[in-house]
Each structure stands twice: as structure tokens, then as C-alpha cells.
Amino acid sequence: MANELERVGTAERESVAALLSDALAAGYLETEEFSERSTAAYTARTRGELEALVADLPATWVRSRARDRRRERHAVGARLGMRTHVAAYIAGSLLMLGIWAAVGLSSGAWYFWPVWPILGWGVGLLGHVIPVRAVLEAQSRRPLRR
């Protein structure tokens, strides 16, 4: 009972409004009902008021929607991690090449030592990118449940 009386913030209101919007798109709500409920969601003050707005939606659909949203957030994080790793690899490789060129120009020693750290790091990069891309592609082939 105390949970129902907790005040809610904008994030909770927007989350319920997004759920209602998806319910409209999935055919669980009519347009007029969606309009009424979304207005009520943005004016709700307590958790109980918000829970009442979505109480009659199918629980299995709400759970699958939450699972799909979580999967989408994880995919965004995985892509960001890959891009960051690739950018660091390129920046590090360019830095090593610059150091190699500066040492070669100043001392005349032109042994191409950057090949070893660039190759080693490249193997690590491939060990990150290939499995993450495989998982992301497999997930993109899996249909989202609506």
C-alpha cells in the first residue's frame, strides 16, 4: 500500500506514456482511450495512479516489451564499446607510427617496430569485434515481440 502512495517523477510518467503508446501501436488500446490515459499519465502524482493506467494490459506483453527494450539498450552499449575500441586502436596506431617516424627522422633508425604492438592490439580488437557483431546480427534477425 505504501508503494502506491509514493510520488512519481517525470521519468516514470514518460515511461508509462511510452508503454501506452506501444500498447496503442500493438492494438491493445483505442485512440481515444490512449489519449485519455496518456493525459492521466502526465498528470499522475503517485505510483498507484500510474499502475492503474496499465493494469489491464496483458502482463506477458508488458514483460516481452521490457525484455525487448533491455535488449535494445544492451545492443546500443555493445556498439558504442566496439566503436570506442576501434577509435582507440586507430589513435594508438597513429601515435606509434608518428613516434616511429620521428625517431627514424632524428636518428636514422628505421626498424619498423610499431608492427608488433599494432598486430597484437589488432588481434585483441578482432577478438572483441567479431563475437559482438555476431551476437548483434543474431539478435537483429530475431523478431521483436509486440
QUIURUR-V407623 format. One record per residue. N is the residue number from 0. RES is the residue in one letter. PHI is phi in whole degrees, -180 to 180 (none if undefined). OMEGA is omega in degrees with one decimal (NA if undefined). D_FIRST is the distance of its C-alpha to the first C-alpha in Angstrom with 2 decimals. Layout:
BEGIN
n:N res:RES phi:PHI omega:OMEGA d_first:D_FIRST
n:N res:RES phi:PHI omega:OMEGA d_first:D_FIRST
END
This chain:
BEGIN
n:0 res:M phi:none omega:-179.2 d_first:0.00
n:1 res:A phi:-65 omega:179.2 d_first:3.81
n:2 res:N phi:-63 omega:-179.2 d_first:5.37
n:3 res:E phi:-69 omega:-177.8 d_first:5.35
n:4 res:L phi:-94 omega:178.0 d_first:6.89
n:5 res:E phi:-65 omega:177.4 d_first:9.29
n:6 res:R phi:-75 omega:-179.5 d_first:12.73
n:7 res:V phi:-115 omega:178.8 d_first:14.84
n:8 res:G phi:-108 omega:-177.5 d_first:18.56
n:9 res:T phi:-61 omega:-178.8 d_first:21.56
n:10 res:A phi:-61 omega:178.9 d_first:21.54
n:11 res:E phi:-65 omega:179.0 d_first:18.21
n:12 res:R phi:-62 omega:-179.4 d_first:19.46
n:13 res:E phi:-68 omega:177.3 d_first:22.80
n:14 res:S phi:-64 omega:178.3 d_first:21.47
n:15 res:V phi:-68 omega:178.1 d_first:19.74
n:16 res:A phi:-63 omega:177.2 d_first:22.96
n:17 res:A phi:-67 omega:176.9 d_first:25.04
n:18 res:L phi:-62 omega:178.5 d_first:23.14
n:19 res:L phi:-65 omega:178.1 d_first:23.77
n:20 res:S phi:-63 omega:177.5 d_first:27.37
n:21 res:D phi:-66 omega:178.2 d_first:27.87
n:22 res:A phi:-65 omega:175.5 d_first:26.47
n:23 res:L phi:-63 omega:-179.6 d_first:29.06
n:24 res:A phi:-64 omega:-179.9 d_first:31.75
n:25 res:A phi:-83 omega:177.2 d_first:30.89
n:26 res:G phi:90 omega:179.4 d_first:31.17
n:27 res:Y phi:-83 omega:179.3 d_first:27.64
n:28 res:L phi:-128 omega:171.6 d_first:27.46
n:29 res:E phi:-85 omega:-176.5 d_first:30.19
n:30 res:T phi:-60 omega:-178.8 d_first:31.33
n:31 res:E phi:-65 omega:-180.0 d_first:30.17
n:32 res:E phi:-65 omega:177.0 d_first:26.68
n:33 res:F phi:-61 omega:-179.4 d_first:26.55
n:34 res:S phi:-60 omega:179.4 d_first:27.76
n:35 res:E phi:-64 omega:-176.9 d_first:25.16
n:36 res:R phi:-68 omega:-179.8 d_first:22.22
n:37 res:S phi:-69 omega:174.6 d_first:23.64
n:38 res:T phi:-63 omega:178.8 d_first:24.16
n:39 res:A phi:-65 omega:179.7 d_first:20.57
n:40 res:A phi:-64 omega:-178.3 d_first:19.53
n:41 res:Y phi:-74 omega:177.6 d_first:21.76
n:42 res:T phi:-104 omega:-179.0 d_first:20.49
n:43 res:A phi:-65 omega:179.3 d_first:16.72
n:44 res:R phi:-113 omega:-176.7 d_first:15.06
n:45 res:T phi:-123 omega:179.0 d_first:11.44
n:46 res:R phi:-63 omega:178.9 d_first:10.27
n:47 res:G phi:-61 omega:178.0 d_first:8.70
n:48 res:E phi:-64 omega:179.6 d_first:12.27
n:49 res:L phi:-69 omega:-179.5 d_first:13.91
n:50 res:E phi:-63 omega:179.4 d_first:12.25
n:51 res:A phi:-65 omega:-178.3 d_first:13.30
n:52 res:L phi:-71 omega:-176.8 d_first:16.77
n:53 res:V phi:-117 omega:-174.6 d_first:17.36
n:54 res:A phi:-63 omega:-175.9 d_first:15.57
n:55 res:D phi:-92 omega:176.5 d_first:18.99
n:56 res:L phi:-78 omega:-178.3 d_first:21.01
n:57 res:P phi:-59 omega:-177.0 d_first:22.47
n:58 res:A phi:-63 omega:-179.9 d_first:20.55
n:59 res:T phi:-66 omega:178.1 d_first:23.96
n:60 res:W phi:-67 omega:179.8 d_first:25.15
n:61 res:V phi:-63 omega:179.2 d_first:22.19
n:62 res:R phi:-65 omega:-179.2 d_first:22.77
n:63 res:S phi:-68 omega:176.6 d_first:26.51
n:64 res:R phi:-64 omega:178.7 d_first:26.18
n:65 res:A phi:-64 omega:178.9 d_first:24.24
n:66 res:R phi:-65 omega:179.0 d_first:26.97
n:67 res:D phi:-65 omega:178.2 d_first:29.69
n:68 res:R phi:-63 omega:179.3 d_first:28.36
n:69 res:R phi:-64 omega:178.2 d_first:28.21
n:70 res:R phi:-62 omega:178.5 d_first:31.75
n:71 res:E phi:-64 omega:179.0 d_first:32.96
n:72 res:R phi:-64 omega:178.7 d_first:31.70
n:73 res:H phi:-65 omega:179.2 d_first:33.42
n:74 res:A phi:-64 omega:177.9 d_first:36.57
n:75 res:V phi:-63 omega:178.2 d_first:36.68
n:76 res:G phi:-64 omega:179.3 d_first:36.41
n:77 res:A phi:-65 omega:178.0 d_first:39.11
n:78 res:R phi:-63 omega:178.4 d_first:41.42
n:79 res:L phi:-63 omega:178.3 d_first:41.00
n:80 res:G phi:-62 omega:178.0 d_first:41.81
n:81 res:M phi:-64 omega:-179.1 d_first:44.91
n:82 res:R phi:-62 omega:178.6 d_first:46.11
n:83 res:T phi:-65 omega:179.7 d_first:45.71
n:84 res:H phi:-64 omega:179.1 d_first:47.64
n:85 res:V phi:-65 omega:179.8 d_first:50.39
n:86 res:A phi:-63 omega:178.0 d_first:50.70
n:87 res:A phi:-65 omega:178.2 d_first:51.00
n:88 res:Y phi:-62 omega:179.8 d_first:53.59
n:89 res:I phi:-64 omega:-179.6 d_first:55.64
n:90 res:A phi:-63 omega:179.0 d_first:55.48
n:91 res:G phi:-64 omega:178.7 d_first:56.42
n:92 res:S phi:-64 omega:177.8 d_first:59.21
n:93 res:L phi:-64 omega:177.9 d_first:60.61
n:94 res:L phi:-63 omega:179.1 d_first:60.51
n:95 res:M phi:-63 omega:177.6 d_first:62.43
n:96 res:L phi:-65 omega:177.2 d_first:64.93
n:97 res:G phi:-64 omega:177.9 d_first:65.45
n:98 res:I phi:-64 omega:178.7 d_first:66.10
n:99 res:W phi:-58 omega:-179.9 d_first:68.46
n:100 res:A phi:-65 omega:-179.7 d_first:70.36
n:101 res:A phi:-65 omega:178.5 d_first:70.62
n:102 res:V phi:-66 omega:179.6 d_first:71.94
n:103 res:G phi:-64 omega:179.9 d_first:74.31
n:104 res:L phi:-69 omega:-175.5 d_first:75.71
n:105 res:S phi:-83 omega:-175.3 d_first:76.16
n:106 res:S phi:-116 omega:-179.0 d_first:77.54
n:107 res:G phi:83 omega:178.6 d_first:78.79
n:108 res:A phi:-89 omega:-173.4 d_first:76.72
n:109 res:W phi:-108 omega:175.8 d_first:75.36
n:110 res:Y phi:-65 omega:-174.4 d_first:73.78
n:111 res:F phi:-85 omega:-179.0 d_first:70.70
n:112 res:W phi:-69 omega:-178.1 d_first:68.21
n:113 res:P phi:-62 omega:-179.6 d_first:65.03
n:114 res:V phi:-60 omega:-175.2 d_first:65.34
n:115 res:W phi:-72 omega:176.9 d_first:63.93
n:116 res:P phi:-67 omega:179.0 d_first:60.66
n:117 res:I phi:-66 omega:177.7 d_first:60.18
n:118 res:L phi:-65 omega:-179.7 d_first:60.69
n:119 res:G phi:-61 omega:178.8 d_first:58.49
n:120 res:W phi:-67 omega:178.7 d_first:55.65
n:121 res:G phi:-63 omega:177.0 d_first:56.23
n:122 res:V phi:-64 omega:176.7 d_first:55.76
n:123 res:G phi:-62 omega:178.6 d_first:52.43
n:124 res:L phi:-62 omega:177.9 d_first:51.45
n:125 res:L phi:-63 omega:177.4 d_first:52.37
n:126 res:G phi:-65 omega:176.0 d_first:50.40
n:127 res:H phi:-90 omega:-170.9 d_first:47.31
n:128 res:V phi:-70 omega:-174.7 d_first:47.97
n:129 res:I phi:-61 omega:180.0 d_first:49.24
n:130 res:P phi:-67 omega:-179.9 d_first:46.30
n:131 res:V phi:-66 omega:177.5 d_first:43.67
n:132 res:R phi:-63 omega:179.1 d_first:45.55
n:133 res:A phi:-63 omega:179.2 d_first:45.89
n:134 res:V phi:-66 omega:-179.4 d_first:42.14
n:135 res:L phi:-63 omega:178.5 d_first:41.44
n:136 res:E phi:-67 omega:177.9 d_first:44.10
n:137 res:A phi:-65 omega:178.6 d_first:42.76
n:138 res:Q phi:-69 omega:-179.0 d_first:39.27
n:139 res:S phi:-70 omega:176.8 d_first:40.78
n:140 res:R phi:-78 omega:179.4 d_first:42.53
n:141 res:R phi:-78 omega:-178.3 d_first:39.32
n:142 res:P phi:-70 omega:174.5 d_first:37.89
n:143 res:L phi:-77 omega:178.5 d_first:34.43
n:144 res:R phi:-87 omega:179.3 d_first:32.16
n:145 res:R phi:-116 omega:NA d_first:31.07
END
